[in-house]
Amino acid sequence: MRGHIHKRVRRASNGTETTRWYVVLDTGRDADGRRRQKWHGGFRTRREAEVARAKLVNDLHSGSYVAPDRTTLAEWVRASWLPMIEARIKPSTFDSYRSSMETHVLPRLGARPLQQLTTAHLNALYGELLARGGERGPLTPKTVSYIHATIHKALSDAVDSGILQRTSPSGRSRRGRTATSGARSAAGSRTSSRDSWSRCAARGLRPPGAS
């Protein structure tokens, strides 16, 4: 199983051309014997596509490959994550998770595809919550730390559900320890805690390819 590079040139109405490079990954065959392919891109240069292809093929052979998915954070949280965890946790905990997501996270990040959520997005969210917060003003570091832990839980479960990639077989347990340390760091300065929270939430997770 391997992939190849595909060049696509698009011409605008004014005559200008835009070139993008894509990785077309062969992921096996379906029940009828037809090849299954997944497209990753578009990259600005062939070199970028070649680098991505090497990584994707390696992921495919190692069993860590995750196919491109356009599910947004809001779709994952509302349609999958919250219904999945509701029966496993206390009603008060469930209500708290849902409230944190609906009030502070989804209005800002809910429209973003889950696989495209980055550390920068989380940094910006935490910074905004600390600086401006909501209707009642800036949130405390303790509250933002709890919101981080909620996001962390949602992303960890997305890894287990095969939507996001796991960096290593032990990624789950490593992320669990990191979340705890991230929560404890909330008592520190707002600037340093903001960065550590976002690194904690994103550690162990990465998009399976540019899109």
Phi and psi in degrees as GROMACS dihedral restraints (atoms count N, CA, C in turn):
[ dihedral_restraints ]
;  ai    aj    ak    al  type     phi  dphi    fc
    3     4     5     6     1  -156.1    20    10
    4     5     6     7     1   179.2    20    10
    6     7     8     9     1  -127.6    20    10
    7     8     9    10     1   169.2    20    10
    9    10    11    12     1  -133.9    20    10
   10    11    12    13     1   167.9    20    10
   12    13    14    15     1   -98.9    20    10
   13    14    15    16     1   134.9    20    10
   15    16    17    18     1  -123.6    20    10
   16    17    18    19     1   130.1    20    10
   18    19    20    21     1   -98.0    20    10
   19    20    21    22     1   133.1    20    10
   21    22    23    24     1  -129.7    20    10
   22    23    24    25     1   124.4    20    10
   24    25    26    27     1  -113.2    20    10
   25    26    27    28     1   127.6    20    10
   27    28    29    30     1  -117.1    20    10
   28    29    30    31     1   134.4    20    10
   30    31    32    33     1  -107.0    20    10
   31    32    33    34     1   125.5    20    10
   33    34    35    36     1   -79.6    20    10
   34    35    36    37     1   169.3    20    10
   36    37    38    39     1   -63.7    20    10
   37    38    39    40     1   -24.2    20    10
   39    40    41    42     1   -88.2    20    10
   40    41    42    43     1     3.7    20    10
   42    43    44    45     1    95.6    20    10
   43    44    45    46     1    -9.6    20    10
   45    46    47    48     1   -74.7    20    10
   46    47    48    49     1   147.7    20    10
   48    49    50    51     1  -113.1    20    10
   49    50    51    52     1   142.4    20    10
   51    52    53    54     1  -122.4    20    10
   52    53    54    55     1   125.5    20    10
   54    55    56    57     1  -107.0    20    10
   55    56    57    58     1   131.1    20    10
   57    58    59    60     1  -130.9    20    10
   58    59    60    61     1   148.6    20    10
   60    61    62    63     1  -114.6    20    10
   61    62    63    64     1   138.6    20    10
   63    64    65    66     1  -126.6    20    10
   64    65    66    67     1   148.6    20    10
   66    67    68    69     1   -99.5    20    10
   67    68    69    70     1   122.3    20    10
   69    70    71    72     1  -104.8    20    10
   70    71    72    73     1   109.8    20    10
   72    73    74    75     1   -99.5    20    10
   73    74    75    76     1   126.9    20    10
   75    76    77    78     1   -84.0    20    10
   76    77    78    79     1   117.0    20    10
   78    79    80    81     1  -107.5    20    10
   79    80    81    82     1    14.2    20    10
   81    82    83    84     1   118.0    20    10
   82    83    84    85     1  -157.8    20    10
   84    85    86    87     1  -128.3    20    10
   85    86    87    88     1   150.5    20    10
   87    88    89    90     1   -84.0    20    10
   88    89    90    91     1  -173.7    20    10
   90    91    92    93     1   -63.5    20    10
   91    92    93    94     1   -22.5    20    10
   93    94    95    96     1   -94.0    20    10
   94    95    96    97     1     5.0    20    10
   96    97    98    99     1    85.6    20    10
   97    98    99   100     1     4.6    20    10
   99   100   101   102     1   -84.7    20    10
  100   101   102   103     1   145.3    20    10
  102   103   104   105     1   -66.0    20    10
  103   104   105   106     1   139.1    20    10
  105   106   107   108     1  -104.4    20    10
  106   107   108   109     1   131.5    20    10
  108   109   110   111     1  -129.7    20    10
  109   110   111   112     1   144.6    20    10
  111   112   113   114     1  -124.2    20    10
  112   113   114   115     1   134.3    20    10
  114   115   116   117     1   -99.6    20    10
  115   116   117   118     1   136.0    20    10
  117   118   119   120     1  -126.6    20    10
  118   119   120   121     1   131.4    20    10
  120   121   122   123     1   161.8    20    10
  121   122   123   124     1  -163.5    20    10
  123   124   125   126     1   -95.9    20    10
  124   125   126   127     1   142.6    20    10
  126   127   128   129     1   -96.2    20    10
  127   128   129   130     1   150.5    20    10
  129   130   131   132     1   -76.3    20    10
  130   131   132   133     1   -28.0    20    10
  132   133   134   135     1  -130.9    20    10
  133   134   135   136     1   157.6    20    10
  135   136   137   138     1   -64.7    20    10
  136   137   138   139     1   -34.8    20    10
  138   139   140   141     1   -59.8    20    10
  139   140   141   142     1   -44.2    20    10
  141   142   143   144     1   -60.6    20    10
  142   143   144   145     1   -40.8    20    10
  144   145   146   147     1   -66.4    20    10
  145   146   147   148     1   -38.0    20    10
  147   148   149   150     1   -64.6    20    10
  148   149   150   151     1   -41.7    20    10
  150   151   152   153     1   -62.9    20    10
  151   152   153   154     1   -44.1    20    10
  153   154   155   156     1   -64.4    20    10
  154   155   156   157     1   -39.5    20    10
  156   157   158   159     1   -61.0    20    10
  157   158   159   160     1   -44.4    20    10
  159   160   161   162     1   -59.7    20    10
  160   161   162   163     1   -43.2    20    10
  162   163   164   165     1   -67.5    20    10
  163   164   165   166     1   -43.4    20    10
  165   166   167   168     1   -63.8    20    10
  166   167   168   169     1   -41.8    20    10
  168   169   170   171     1   -64.6    20    10
  169   170   171   172     1   -40.0    20    10
  171   172   173   174     1   -63.3    20    10
  172   173   174   175     1   -43.2    20    10
  174   175   176   177     1   -61.6    20    10
  175   176   177   178     1   -39.4    20    10
  177   178   179   180     1   -62.5    20    10
  178   179   180   181     1   -44.1    20    10
  180   181   182   183     1   -72.2    20    10
  181   182   183   184     1   -30.2    20    10
  183   184   185   186     1   -84.6    20    10
  184   185   186   187     1    -9.3    20    10
  186   187   188   189     1    86.8    20    10
  187   188   189   190     1     8.0    20    10
  189   190   191   192     1  -101.1    20    10
  190   191   192   193     1     5.1    20    10
  192   193   194   195     1   -68.1    20    10
  193   194   195   196     1   137.1    20    10
  195   196   197   198     1  -124.7    20    10
  196   197   198   199     1   126.7    20    10
  198   199   200   201     1   -69.4    20    10
  199   200   201   202     1   152.1    20    10
  201   202   203   204     1   -56.7    20    10
  202   203   204   205     1   140.9    20    10
  204   205   206   207     1  -146.8    20    10
  205   206   207   208     1   131.2    20    10
  207   208   209   210     1   -95.6    20    10
  208   209   210   211     1    10.4    20    10
  210   211   212   213     1   -57.8    20    10
  211   212   213   214     1   128.2    20    10
  213   214   215   216     1   -82.7    20    10
  214   215   216   217     1   165.5    20    10
  216   217   218   219     1   -59.5    20    10
  217   218   219   220     1   -42.5    20    10
  219   220   221   222     1   -63.4    20    10
  220   221   222   223     1   -41.8    20    10
  222   223   224   225     1   -63.5    20    10
  223   224   225   226     1   -42.7    20    10
  225   226   227   228     1   -63.8    20    10
  226   227   228   229     1   -47.2    20    10
  228   229   230   231     1   -65.4    20    10
  229   230   231   232     1   -49.2    20    10
  231   232   233   234     1   -77.3    20    10
  232   233   234   235     1   -42.3    20    10
  234   235   236   237     1   -90.9    20    10
  235   236   237   238     1   -23.3    20    10
  237   238   239   240     1  -121.6    20    10
  238   239   240   241     1   -56.7    20    10
  240   241   242   243     1   -66.8    20    10
  241   242   243   244     1   -53.3    20    10
  243   244   245   246     1   -61.2    20    10
  244   245   246   247     1   -46.4    20    10
  246   247   248   249     1   -61.2    20    10
  247   248   249   250     1   -32.9    20    10
  249   250   251   252     1   -69.4    20    10
  250   251   252   253     1   -36.9    20    10
  252   253   254   255     1   -95.3    20    10
  253   254   255   256     1   -10.4    20    10
  255   256   257   258     1   -57.2    20    10
  256   257   258   259     1   -42.5    20    10
  258   259   260   261     1   -79.3    20    10
  259   260   261   262     1   -10.1    20    10
  261   262   263   264     1   -97.9    20    10
  262   263   264   265     1   -11.1    20    10
  264   265   266   267     1  -127.6    20    10
  265   266   267   268     1   168.1    20    10
  267   268   269   270     1   -66.2    20    10
  268   269   270   271     1   147.8    20    10
  270   271   272   273     1   -55.7    20    10
  271   272   273   274     1   -38.5    20    10
  273   274   275   276     1   -66.1    20    10
  274   275   276   277     1   -38.3    20    10
  276   277   278   279     1   -67.2    20    10
  277   278   279   280     1   -42.4    20    10
  279   280   281   282     1   -60.1    20    10
  280   281   282   283     1   -46.5    20    10
  282   283   284   285     1   -61.9    20    10
  283   284   285   286     1   -36.7    20    10
  285   286   287   288     1   -68.0    20    10
  286   287   288   289     1   -44.4    20    10
  288   289   290   291     1   -58.8    20    10
  289   290   291   292     1   -48.8    20    10
  291   292   293   294     1   -63.0    20    10
  292   293   294   295     1   -42.4    20    10
  294   295   296   297     1   -63.9    20    10
  295   296   297   298     1   -43.0    20    10
  297   298   299   300     1   -61.5    20    10
  298   299   300   301     1   -44.0    20    10
  300   301   302   303     1   -66.8    20    10
  301   302   303   304     1   -49.1    20    10
  303   304   305   306     1   -69.6    20    10
  304   305   306   307     1   -32.6    20    10
  306   307   308   309     1   -85.8    20    10
  307   308   309   310     1   -42.7    20    10
  309   310   311   312     1  -113.5    20    10
  310   311   312   313     1   -28.2    20    10
  312   313   314   315     1  -100.5    20    10
  313   314   315   316     1   -55.9    20    10
  315   316   317   318     1   -65.0    20    10
  316   317   318   319     1   -34.8    20    10
  318   319   320   321     1   -61.6    20    10
  319   320   321   322     1   -24.7    20    10
  321   322   323   324     1  -100.4    20    10
  322   323   324   325     1   -38.3    20    10
  324   325   326   327     1  -120.6    20    10
  325   326   327   328     1    -1.8    20    10
  327   328   329   330     1   -61.2    20    10
  328   329   330   331     1   -29.4    20    10
  330   331   332   333     1   -80.7    20    10
  331   332   333   334     1    -9.1    20    10
  333   334   335   336     1   -79.7    20    10
  334   335   336   337     1   136.2    20    10
  336   337   338   339     1   -56.4    20    10
  337   338   339   340     1   135.8    20    10
  339   340   341   342     1   -55.9    20    10
  340   341   342   343     1   -40.5    20    10
  342   343   344   345     1   -72.5    20    10
  343   344   345   346     1   -12.4    20    10
  345   346   347   348     1  -103.5    20    10
  346   347   348   349     1     5.3    20    10
  348   349   350   351     1   -71.9    20    10
  349   350   351   352     1   127.1    20    10
  351   352   353   354     1  -120.4    20    10
  352   353   354   355     1   170.3    20    10
  354   355   356   357     1   -58.8    20    10
  355   356   357   358     1   -38.7    20    10
  357   358   359   360     1   -61.0    20    10
  358   359   360   361     1   -40.3    20    10
  360   361   362   363     1   -62.6    20    10
  361   362   363   364     1   -42.8    20    10
  363   364   365   366     1   -69.3    20    10
  364   365   366   367     1   -39.7    20    10
  366   367   368   369     1   -56.6    20    10
  367   368   369   370     1   -46.3    20    10
  369   370   371   372     1   -63.8    20    10
  370   371   372   373     1   -40.2    20    10
  372   373   374   375     1   -61.9    20    10
  373   374   375   376     1   -51.4    20    10
  375   376   377   378     1   -62.6    20    10
  376   377   378   379     1   -39.7    20    10
  378   379   380   381     1   -62.5    20    10
  379   380   381   382     1   -42.0    20    10
  381   382   383   384     1   -66.4    20    10
  382   383   384   385     1   -40.6    20    10
  384   385   386   387     1   -65.9    20    10
  385   386   387   388     1   -38.4    20    10
  387   388   389   390     1   -71.1    20    10
  388   389   390   391     1   -35.1    20    10
  390   391   392   393     1   -85.2    20    10
  391   392   393   394     1   -41.3    20    10
  393   394   395   396     1  -122.6    20    10
  394   395   396   397     1   -35.3    20    10
  396   397   398   399     1    65.9    20    10
  397   398   399   400     1  -131.4    20    10
  399   400   401   402     1  -123.2    20    10
  400   401   402   403     1  -145.5    20    10
  402   403   404   405     1   -63.6    20    10
  403   404   405   406     1   -27.8    20    10
  405   406   407   408     1   -95.3    20    10
  406   407   408   409     1     9.1    20    10
  408   409   410   411     1    99.8    20    10
  409   410   411   412     1  -170.1    20    10
  411   412   413   414     1   -57.5    20    10
  412   413   414   415     1   145.9    20    10
  414   415   416   417     1   -88.5    20    10
  415   416   417   418     1   155.4    20    10
  417   418   419   420     1   -77.8    20    10
  418   419   420   421     1   156.5    20    10
  420   421   422   423     1   -55.0    20    10
  421   422   423   424     1   -35.1    20    10
  423   424   425   426     1   -63.8    20    10
  424   425   426   427     1   -41.8    20    10
  426   427   428   429     1   -67.4    20    10
  427   428   429   430     1   -42.2    20    10
  429   430   431   432     1   -65.7    20    10
  430   431   432   433     1   -35.0    20    10
  432   433   434   435     1   -62.4    20    10
  433   434   435   436     1   -38.9    20    10
  435   436   437   438     1   -67.8    20    10
  436   437   438   439     1   -39.4    20    10
  438   439   440   441     1   -63.1    20    10
  439   440   441   442     1   -40.6    20    10
  441   442   443   444     1   -58.2    20    10
  442   443   444   445     1   -45.7    20    10
  444   445   446   447     1   -62.4    20    10
  445   446   447   448     1   -34.9    20    10
  447   448   449   450     1   -68.0    20    10
  448   449   450   451     1   -46.1    20    10
  450   451   452   453     1   -60.2    20    10
  451   452   453   454     1   -44.2    20    10
  453   454   455   456     1   -56.7    20    10
  454   455   456   457     1   -43.0    20    10
  456   457   458   459     1   -64.4    20    10
  457   458   459   460     1   -43.8    20    10
  459   460   461   462     1   -63.6    20    10
  460   461   462   463     1   -40.9    20    10
  462   463   464   465     1   -71.5    20    10
  463   464   465   466     1   -37.7    20    10
  465   466   467   468     1   -62.0    20    10
  466   467   468   469     1   -41.0    20    10
  468   469   470   471     1   -70.0    20    10
  469   470   471   472     1   -28.6    20    10
  471   472   473   474     1   -67.2    20    10
  472   473   474   475     1   -34.2    20    10
  474   475   476   477     1   -63.7    20    10
  475   476   477   478     1   -47.5    20    10
  477   478   479   480     1   -64.8    20    10
  478   479   480   481     1   -24.7    20    10
  480   481   482   483     1   -88.4    20    10
  481   482   483   484     1    -1.5    20    10
  483   484   485   486     1    84.4    20    10
  484   485   486   487     1    13.4    20    10
  486   487   488   489     1   -90.1    20    10
  487   488   489   490     1   -34.0    20    10
  489   490   491   492     1  -114.6    20    10
  490   491   492   493     1   159.6    20    10
  492   493   494   495     1   -87.5    20    10
  493   494   495   496     1   147.5    20    10
  495   496   497   498     1  -101.7    20    10
  496   497   498   499     1   130.6    20    10
  498   499   500   501     1   -73.0    20    10
  499   500   501   502     1   -27.5    20    10
  501   502   503   504     1  -155.7    20    10
  502   503   504   505     1   162.1    20    10
  504   505   506   507     1   -58.2    20    10
  505   506   507   508     1   -26.4    20    10
  507   508   509   510     1   -97.2    20    10
  508   509   510   511     1    14.0    20    10
  510   511   512   513     1   -57.0    20    10
  511   512   513   514     1   -38.8    20    10
  513   514   515   516     1   -61.0    20    10
  514   515   516   517     1   -49.7    20    10
  516   517   518   519     1   -68.1    20    10
  517   518   519   520     1   -36.0    20    10
  519   520   521   522     1   -62.8    20    10
  520   521   522   523     1   -43.3    20    10
  522   523   524   525     1   -66.0    20    10
  523   524   525   526     1   -33.8    20    10
  525   526   527   528     1   -62.0    20    10
  526   527   528   529     1   -43.5    20    10
  528   529   530   531     1   -66.2    20    10
  529   530   531   532     1   -39.1    20    10
  531   532   533   534     1   -64.1    20    10
  532   533   534   535     1   -39.8    20    10
  534   535   536   537     1   -60.9    20    10
  535   536   537   538     1   -40.6    20    10
  537   538   539   540     1   -63.5    20    10
  538   539   540   541     1   -45.9    20    10
  540   541   542   543     1   -66.4    20    10
  541   542   543   544     1   -34.2    20    10
  543   544   545   546     1   -64.5    20    10
  544   545   546   547     1   -39.7    20    10
  546   547   548   549     1   -65.3    20    10
  547   548   549   550     1   -40.7    20    10
  549   550   551   552     1   -65.4    20    10
  550   551   552   553     1   -31.3    20    10
  552   553   554   555     1   -71.4    20    10
  553   554   555   556     1    -8.0    20    10
  555   556   557   558     1   -62.6    20    10
  556   557   558   559     1   -24.6    20    10
  558   559   560   561     1   -74.2    20    10
  559   560   561   562     1   -11.6    20    10
  561   562   563   564     1   -79.9    20    10
  562   563   564   565     1  -164.7    20    10
  564   565   566   567     1   -65.2    20    10
  565   566   567   568     1   151.3    20    10
  567   568   569   570     1   -66.0    20    10
  568   569   570   571     1   -37.7    20    10
  570   571   572   573     1   -67.7    20    10
  571   572   573   574     1   -50.5    20    10
  573   574   575   576     1   -67.6    20    10
  574   575   576   577     1   -37.9    20    10
  576   577   578   579     1   -66.2    20    10
  577   578   579   580     1   -38.8    20    10
  579   580   581   582     1   -57.7    20    10
  580   581   582   583     1   -45.0    20    10
  582   583   584   585     1   -69.0    20    10
  583   584   585   586     1   -40.8    20    10
  585   586   587   588     1   -68.2    20    10
  586   587   588   589     1   -36.5    20    10
  588   589   590   591     1   -60.5    20    10
  589   590   591   592     1   -47.7    20    10
  591   592   593   594     1   -67.1    20    10
  592   593   594   595     1   -36.6    20    10
  594   595   596   597     1   -64.5    20    10
  595   596   597   598     1   -40.0    20    10
  597   598   599   600     1   -62.2    20    10
  598   599   600   601     1   -44.7    20    10
  600   601   602   603     1   -66.1    20    10
  601   602   603   604     1   -34.9    20    10
  603   604   605   606     1   -90.3    20    10
  604   605   606   607     1   -18.6    20    10
  606   607   608   609     1   -62.4    20    10
  607   608   609   610     1   133.7    20    10
  609   610   611   612     1    88.9    20    10
  610   611   612   613     1    -6.3    20    10
  612   613   614   615     1  -122.7    20    10
  613   614   615   616     1   138.5    20    10
  615   616   617   618     1  -154.4    20    10
  616   617   618   619     1   150.2    20    10
  618   619   620   621     1   -61.9    20    10
  619   620   621   622     1   145.7    20    10
  621   622   623   624     1   -74.8    20    10
  622   623   624   625     1    -6.0    20    10
  624   625   626   627     1   167.5    20    10
  625   626   627   628     1   156.4    20    10
  627   628   629   630     1   -64.4    20    10
  628   629   630   631     1   150.8    20    10
